């Protein structure tokens, strides 16, 4: 288990909710470990949320879209970033617009974290992972445009962000995806050299966006071995999170 952590806490950071995003190839066990981490943190007395708990709060889809509309009207910079991302590439496309919207909505979701009262929120899929998917499936040709949109999104939210990267060999990822019921939604139908080439490129983009996001948000970060058993990974991550949640020792600052 590798651990490359940056545990600095900016002044006043302990008053902000902590959001922990898992980043890595499909098949790395992110969703399984997220569930285990949430259960363990709750058992230890922490108020813990997850991706599905910070979704839409409104009772109907129409009300949800109305809330998003009000959000974009009051955060015009987010709307401008969305438009620029939709126009990235040789020609606009519906797929790019759809993927750009999925990324942009994370700005709204992360701002909602502070209103839910969670001490920590665990994301098995979050804005960094979505940024890479937007680039791949939306066919955004400029990594700079994606990185700029992601950085702007993270800087605008009032959260503490921690990023955990799940290291996983591409061949093992392909093997695990193939073993899923029905295959993976994004990569399940890819096999052989084509699948390996796509996942290798996807991993390179993920790692670069991981670094850019960590820099933009001043995020604590660490890497775990995605090939290890989920409960072992969970134990490591819970220890890392509890370190981040602990108040800094005043004596160490004197």
Residue pairs with C-beta under 8 A, 6 or more apart in sequence:
1 224
1 225
1 228
1 232
1 233
1 236
2 167
2 223
2 224
2 225
3 222
3 223
3 224
3 236
3 240
4 221
4 222
4 223
5 220
5 221
5 222
5 240
6 214
6 219
6 220
6 221
7 220
7 243
7 244
8 218
8 220
9 160
9 244
9 248
10 218
13 160
14 247
14 248
16 114
16 158
16 159
16 160
17 113
17 114
17 118
17 119
17 120
17 121
17 159
17 160
18 119
18 120
18 121
18 159
18 160
18 161
18 162
18 241
18 244
18 245
19 110
19 113
19 120
19 121
19 123
19 126
19 159
19 160
19 161
19 162
20 37
20 120
20 121
20 122
20 123
20 161
20 162
20 163
20 164
20 237
20 241
21 123
21 126
21 127
21 128
21 129
21 161
21 162
21 163
21 164
22 28
22 30
22 33
22 34
22 122
22 123
22 124
22 125
22 126
22 164
22 166
23 30
23 126
23 128
23 129
23 163
23 164
23 165
23 166
23 206
23 210
24 30
24 165
24 166
24 167
24 168
24 206
24 226
25 166
25 168
25 170
25 173
25 199
25 202
25 203
25 206
25 226
26 173
26 176
26 177
26 184
26 186
26 187
27 168
27 172
27 173
27 174
27 175
27 176
27 177
27 180
27 184
27 226
28 166
28 167
28 168
28 173
28 176
28 226
29 166
29 226
29 230
29 233
30 124
30 125
30 166
31 124
31 125
32 230
33 124
33 166
33 230
33 233
33 234
33 237
34 50
34 51
34 122
34 123
34 124
35 50
36 230
36 231
36 234
37 122
37 234
37 237
37 238
37 241
38 48
38 49
38 50
38 122
40 234
40 235
40 238
41 48
41 120
41 122
41 238
41 241
42 48
44 238
44 242
46 119
46 120
46 245
47 117
47 118
47 119
47 120
48 118
48 119
48 120
48 121
48 122
49 113
49 116
49 118
49 120
49 121
49 122
50 121
50 122
50 123
50 124
51 122
51 123
51 124
51 125
51 126
53 116
53 118
53 121
54 109
54 110
54 112
54 113
54 116
54 121
55 109
56 64
56 67
57 67
57 112
58 64
58 66
58 67
67 108
68 105
68 108
71 78
71 107
71 108
71 111
72 78
72 79
72 82
75 107
75 156
77 152
77 156
78 104
78 107
78 152
78 153
78 156
81 104
81 148
81 149
81 152
81 153
82 100
82 101
82 104
82 149
84 145
84 149
85 96
85 100
85 103
85 104
85 134
85 140
85 145
85 146
85 149
86 92
86 96
86 97
86 100
88 96
88 140
88 141
88 142
88 145
88 146
89 96
89 139
89 140
89 141
89 142
90 141
93 138
93 139
95 137
95 138
95 139
96 134
96 138
96 139
96 140
97 138
98 138
99 130
99 133
99 134
99 137
99 138
99 140
100 134
100 138
100 140
100 149
102 130
102 133
102 134
103 127
103 130
103 131
103 134
103 149
103 150
103 153
104 149
104 153
106 126
106 127
106 130
106 153
107 153
107 156
107 157
110 127
110 153
110 154
110 157
110 159
111 157
111 158
113 121
113 157
113 159
114 158
114 159
119 245
120 241
120 245
127 150
127 153
127 154
127 213
128 150
128 163
128 206
128 209
128 210
128 213
129 206
131 146
131 147
131 149
131 150
131 209
131 213
132 146
132 202
132 205
132 206
132 209
133 186
134 140
134 146
135 143
135 146
135 205
136 202
136 205
137 186
140 146
143 205
143 208
143 209
146 209
147 208
147 209
147 212
150 209
150 212
150 213
150 216
151 212
151 213
151 215
151 216
154 161
154 213
154 216
154 217
154 219
155 216
155 217
160 219
160 220
160 244
161 213
161 217
161 218
161 219
161 220
162 219
162 220
162 221
162 222
162 240
162 241
162 244
163 210
163 213
163 214
163 219
163 220
163 221
163 222
164 221
164 222
164 223
164 224
164 237
164 240
165 206
165 207
165 210
165 221
165 222
165 223
165 224
166 223
166 224
166 226
166 233
167 223
167 224
167 225
167 226
167 227
168 226
168 227
169 227
170 196
170 199
170 200
170 203
171 196
172 227
173 199
174 187
174 191
174 195
174 196
174 199
177 183
177 184
177 187
177 188
178 188
178 191
180 188
182 188
183 189
187 195
187 198
187 199
190 198
190 199
210 221
213 219
214 221
220 244
222 240
224 233
224 236
224 237
225 233
226 233
